[in-house]
Amino acid sequence: MKAIVVTDQAAGAAGMTLVERPEPQAAINDVIVEVHASGFVPTELTWPSTWTDRLGRERTPVIPGHELAGVVTALGYGTTGLSVGQRVLGLTDWYRDGTLAEYVVVEARNLAPLPGDVDFTVGASLPISGLTAWQGLFQHGRLQAGQSVLAHGAAGAVGSMVTQLAREAGAYVIGTGRGADRQKVLDFGANEFVDLENDALEDIGAVDLVFDVIGGDIQRRSAALIRAGGSLVTVVGPAEARPTGGLAVDFVVEADRAQLGEIVQRVRDGRLRTNIGTVSTFDDAAATFNSTDRRAGKTVTRVRP
């Protein structure tokens, strides 16, 4: 099969090459998926799990990518809940070869059915962004109707999902970004927009929940805005700041079939729009990842036309 591999962590995306690799084999409770579209997060090339197995042993060369939409072609021994020929989307294990390949092996529990009226490109854009927003807001942030949410990076793939899901849940959403992002953030449903380069973050007043995708000084200033009993939720590593009388949670997104099903259903009935930035062909994927012209939003590779 064709796959994109990386052999040198220092080279990053510049070290990506399209090569021939053996097709993967399904173990117990696995499935083989014919990948039609793959989502990609550039920071994954800096994650330790990209370069080692669970015991810390080097596993280069690696196939990157963790989000997929495709069709099940084979079941491992004991696999239940899915069938050959079924359309699926999902999130692969951090320590396994990924989805920038024609075929990938995935634990069945990490996949959810992809309805026939949802395009593979859309499906591949949902797992990390959608699940990160869902888990940060509802599991870790304990969001309730009537609360206020400060959503950083609201023009991005995760931030736009945070904005939409929080609004649907009955929250008042303040989205942040650069000045050029204003209309996009408001179009995704934010009640207000804060230009982090020109507006005073402190002027927004107190909020119940901060969803942080930036860290550093922005995180520290945001923590000071959280009401007693509120939450700071971050995906950029251990929280550097903690709200007075509140909760600080850093988390790594996890695959969840039921939550993916909820997210896909919202896409189907128009309550949720995915935020796709750049779409490339498989042959052009490596060049796309190295380009400075990628648009804000999820980068998706169409592995099959």
C-alpha positions as CSV (number, residue, x, y, z in Angstrom):
1,M,0.0,0.0,0.0
2,K,1.0,3.6,-0.3
3,A,1.7,5.5,2.9
4,I,3.4,8.7,4.0
5,V,6.2,8.1,6.5
6,V,8.5,10.2,8.6
7,T,11.9,9.0,9.8
8,D,13.4,12.0,11.5
9,Q,11.7,13.9,14.3
10,A,14.0,16.9,13.8
11,A,13.0,17.2,10.2
12,G,9.3,17.4,11.0
13,A,6.9,17.6,8.1
14,A,9.8,18.4,5.8
15,G,10.9,14.8,6.3
16,M,7.6,13.3,5.0
17,T,7.9,10.9,2.0
18,L,5.3,8.8,0.1
19,V,6.4,5.2,0.0
20,E,5.2,1.6,-0.4
21,R,4.6,-0.2,2.9
22,P,3.2,-3.6,3.7
23,E,-0.6,-3.7,4.4
24,P,-1.3,-3.9,8.2
25,Q,-2.8,-7.0,9.8
26,A,-5.7,-7.0,12.2
27,A,-5.1,-8.3,15.8
28,I,-7.8,-9.3,18.3
29,N,-10.6,-6.6,18.4
30,D,-9.1,-4.7,15.5
31,V,-10.4,-3.8,12.1
32,I,-8.7,-2.9,8.9
33,V,-10.0,0.3,7.4
34,E,-9.6,1.4,3.8
35,V,-8.8,5.0,4.3
36,H,-10.7,7.5,2.1
37,A,-9.8,10.7,4.0
38,S,-7.4,11.5,6.8
39,G,-7.2,14.5,9.2
40,F,-3.8,15.8,10.3
41,V,-2.6,17.9,13.3
42,P,0.8,19.4,12.6
43,T,1.8,19.3,16.3
44,E,1.6,15.5,16.4
45,L,5.2,15.4,15.0
46,T,6.3,16.8,18.3
47,W,4.4,14.3,20.5
48,P,6.5,11.5,22.2
49,S,3.8,8.9,21.2
50,T,4.5,9.6,17.6
51,W,8.0,8.3,17.9
52,T,7.9,5.6,20.5
53,D,5.7,2.7,21.5
54,R,4.0,2.3,24.9
55,L,7.3,1.0,26.4
56,G,9.3,4.0,25.2
57,R,11.0,2.1,22.4
58,E,11.7,3.9,19.1
59,R,9.4,2.9,16.3
60,T,10.5,4.9,13.3
61,P,9.7,5.2,10.5
62,V,6.2,6.2,11.4
63,I,3.0,6.8,9.5
64,P,1.4,10.0,11.0
65,G,-2.2,11.0,11.1
66,H,-4.9,9.9,13.7
67,E,-8.2,10.9,12.2
68,L,-9.9,8.9,9.5
69,A,-13.0,8.2,7.5
70,G,-13.2,5.1,5.4
71,V,-14.6,1.6,4.9
72,V,-14.0,-1.5,7.0
73,T,-12.3,-4.2,4.9
74,A,-11.5,-6.9,7.5
75,L,-12.2,-7.8,11.1
76,G,-9.7,-9.2,13.6
77,Y,-10.6,-12.2,15.8
78,G,-13.3,-11.4,18.3
79,T,-14.2,-8.0,16.8
80,T,-17.9,-7.1,17.3
81,G,-20.0,-4.0,16.6
82,L,-18.8,-3.3,13.1
83,S,-19.0,-5.2,9.8
84,V,-17.0,-5.5,6.6
85,G,-18.2,-2.8,4.1
86,Q,-19.3,-0.4,6.8
87,R,-18.5,3.3,6.5
88,V,-16.7,4.5,9.6
89,L,-14.9,7.5,11.1
90,G,-12.7,7.5,14.1
91,L,-9.5,8.3,16.1
92,T,-6.6,5.9,16.0
93,D,-4.3,5.0,18.9
94,W,-1.5,7.5,19.5
95,Y,1.2,4.8,19.6
96,R,0.2,3.0,16.4
97,D,0.9,3.9,12.7
98,G,-1.7,6.4,11.5
99,T,-4.1,7.2,8.8
100,L,-1.9,8.8,6.1
101,A,-2.0,5.5,4.3
102,E,-4.3,3.5,2.1
103,Y,-5.1,1.1,4.9
104,V,-4.9,1.4,8.7
105,V,-5.5,-1.0,11.6
106,V,-7.7,0.4,14.4
107,E,-9.2,-0.9,17.5
108,A,-12.9,-1.3,16.7
109,R,-14.0,0.6,19.9
110,N,-12.2,3.7,18.4
111,L,-14.6,3.8,15.4
112,A,-18.1,5.0,14.9
113,P,-20.5,4.5,12.0
114,L,-20.3,7.2,9.3
115,P,-23.8,7.6,7.7
116,G,-23.9,7.5,3.9
117,D,-25.0,11.2,3.6
118,V,-21.8,12.5,5.3
119,D,-18.9,12.9,3.0
120,F,-15.6,11.1,3.9
121,T,-13.8,14.5,3.9
122,V,-16.2,15.9,6.4
123,G,-16.0,12.7,8.5
124,A,-12.2,12.8,8.7
125,S,-12.3,16.4,9.9
126,L,-14.4,15.6,13.0
127,P,-12.7,13.2,15.4
128,I,-10.0,15.2,17.1
129,S,-11.7,18.6,16.9
130,G,-15.2,17.4,17.7
131,L,-14.2,15.1,20.6
132,T,-11.8,17.6,22.1
133,A,-14.5,20.2,22.2
134,W,-17.1,17.8,23.5
135,Q,-15.0,16.3,26.3
136,G,-13.5,19.7,27.3
137,L,-16.9,21.4,27.6
138,F,-19.1,18.6,29.0
139,Q,-16.8,16.1,30.8
140,H,-14.1,18.3,32.1
141,G,-15.7,21.7,32.1
142,R,-19.1,20.6,33.3
143,L,-20.8,23.2,31.2
144,Q,-24.4,24.1,32.1
145,A,-27.0,26.2,30.2
146,G,-26.8,29.9,31.1
147,Q,-23.0,29.9,31.7
148,S,-20.4,31.9,29.8
149,V,-17.5,30.4,27.9
150,L,-14.3,32.1,26.7
151,A,-13.2,30.1,23.7
152,H,-9.7,30.8,22.5
153,G,-8.7,30.2,18.9
154,A,-12.4,30.3,17.9
155,A,-11.6,30.4,14.2
156,G,-9.6,27.2,14.4
157,A,-10.8,23.6,14.0
158,V,-11.2,23.0,17.8
159,G,-12.3,26.5,18.7
160,S,-15.1,26.6,16.2
161,M,-16.4,23.3,17.5
162,V,-16.2,24.6,21.1
163,T,-18.2,27.7,20.0
164,Q,-21.0,25.8,18.3
165,L,-21.4,23.1,20.9
166,A,-21.4,25.6,23.8
167,R,-24.0,27.8,22.1
168,E,-26.2,24.8,21.4
169,A,-25.9,23.9,25.1
170,G,-27.3,27.3,26.1
171,A,-24.0,29.1,26.9
172,Y,-22.9,32.7,26.1
173,V,-19.8,32.4,24.0
174,I,-16.9,34.9,23.7
175,G,-14.6,33.8,20.9
176,T,-11.0,35.1,20.5
177,G,-8.5,35.3,17.7
178,R,-6.8,37.7,15.4
179,G,-8.7,40.7,14.0
180,A,-9.0,39.0,10.6
181,D,-10.9,36.2,12.3
182,R,-13.7,38.3,13.6
183,Q,-16.4,37.6,11.1
184,K,-15.6,33.9,10.9
185,V,-15.8,33.5,14.7
186,L,-19.2,35.3,14.7
187,D,-20.4,33.2,11.8
188,F,-19.7,30.1,13.9
189,G,-22.0,31.4,16.6
190,A,-19.9,33.4,19.1
191,N,-21.9,36.1,20.9
192,E,-18.8,38.4,21.1
193,F,-15.3,38.5,19.6
194,V,-12.1,39.6,21.3
195,D,-9.1,40.5,19.1
196,L,-6.2,39.2,21.2
197,E,-3.8,41.5,19.4
198,N,-5.7,44.8,20.0
199,D,-8.5,44.3,22.6
200,A,-8.1,44.1,26.3
201,L,-8.9,40.6,27.4
202,E,-9.7,41.7,30.9
203,D,-12.5,44.0,29.6
204,I,-14.8,41.0,29.1
205,G,-15.4,40.5,32.8
206,A,-16.0,37.3,34.6
207,V,-16.7,34.0,32.8
208,D,-17.6,30.5,34.0
209,L,-15.4,28.4,31.7
210,V,-12.2,29.1,29.7
211,F,-11.3,26.7,26.9
212,D,-7.6,27.2,26.3
213,V,-5.7,26.2,23.2
214,I,-2.9,28.7,23.5
215,G,-1.3,28.5,27.0
216,G,1.3,30.9,28.3
217,D,0.4,34.5,29.2
218,I,-3.1,34.2,27.6
219,Q,-3.9,31.2,29.8
220,R,-2.7,33.0,32.9
221,R,-4.7,36.2,32.1
222,S,-7.8,34.1,31.3
223,A,-7.6,32.1,34.6
224,A,-7.9,35.4,36.5
225,L,-11.3,36.0,34.8
226,I,-12.9,32.7,36.0
227,R,-15.7,33.0,38.6
228,A,-15.6,31.0,41.8
229,G,-16.6,27.4,40.9
230,G,-15.7,27.9,37.3
231,S,-13.2,25.9,35.1
232,L,-10.1,26.4,33.1
233,V,-9.9,23.6,30.5
234,T,-6.6,23.3,28.5
235,V,-5.3,21.0,25.8
236,V,-1.7,22.5,25.7
237,G,-0.2,20.5,28.6
238,P,-0.4,21.0,32.4
239,A,-2.1,24.2,33.3
240,E,0.3,26.9,34.3
241,A,-2.4,29.0,36.0
242,R,-5.3,28.0,38.3
243,P,-8.5,30.0,38.8
244,T,-9.1,31.2,42.4
245,G,-11.8,29.0,43.8
246,G,-12.1,27.1,40.5
247,L,-10.8,24.0,38.7
248,A,-8.0,23.7,36.2
249,V,-8.0,20.6,34.0
250,D,-5.6,19.6,31.2
251,F,-6.6,16.6,29.2
252,V,-5.7,14.5,26.2
253,V,-8.7,13.7,23.9
254,E,-9.9,10.1,23.9
255,A,-11.8,8.1,21.3
256,D,-15.5,7.6,22.1
257,R,-18.0,5.9,19.8
258,A,-21.1,7.4,21.5
259,Q,-19.7,10.9,21.5
260,L,-18.7,10.6,17.8
261,G,-22.2,9.5,17.0
262,E,-23.6,12.6,18.7
263,I,-21.2,14.8,16.8
264,V,-22.0,13.2,13.4
265,Q,-25.8,13.5,14.1
266,R,-25.4,17.2,14.7
267,V,-23.6,17.6,11.4
268,R,-26.3,15.7,9.6
269,D,-29.1,17.8,10.9
270,G,-27.3,21.1,10.5
271,R,-26.7,22.0,14.1
272,L,-22.9,21.7,13.7
273,R,-20.6,22.8,10.9
274,T,-17.1,21.4,10.5
275,N,-14.3,23.8,9.9
276,I,-12.2,22.4,7.0
277,G,-9.2,24.6,6.0
278,T,-7.1,23.0,3.4
279,V,-7.9,19.8,1.5
280,S,-5.1,18.0,-0.5
281,T,-4.7,14.9,-2.6
282,F,-2.6,12.0,-1.2
283,D,0.2,12.8,-3.7
284,D,0.3,16.4,-2.7
285,A,-0.2,15.9,1.1
286,A,3.5,16.2,2.1
287,A,3.8,19.5,0.2
288,T,0.6,20.8,1.7
289,F,1.8,20.1,5.2
290,N,5.0,22.1,4.5
291,S,3.2,25.0,2.9
292,T,2.7,28.4,4.6
293,D,-0.5,28.9,2.7
294,R,-2.7,26.5,4.7
295,R,-6.0,28.1,5.7
296,A,-7.3,28.1,9.3
297,G,-9.2,25.0,10.1
298,K,-8.7,21.3,9.8
299,T,-6.2,20.0,7.2
300,V,-7.7,17.0,5.4
301,T,-6.0,14.6,2.9
302,R,-8.2,12.7,0.4
303,V,-6.4,9.4,0.3
304,R,-8.8,8.2,-2.3
305,P,-10.4,10.5,-4.8
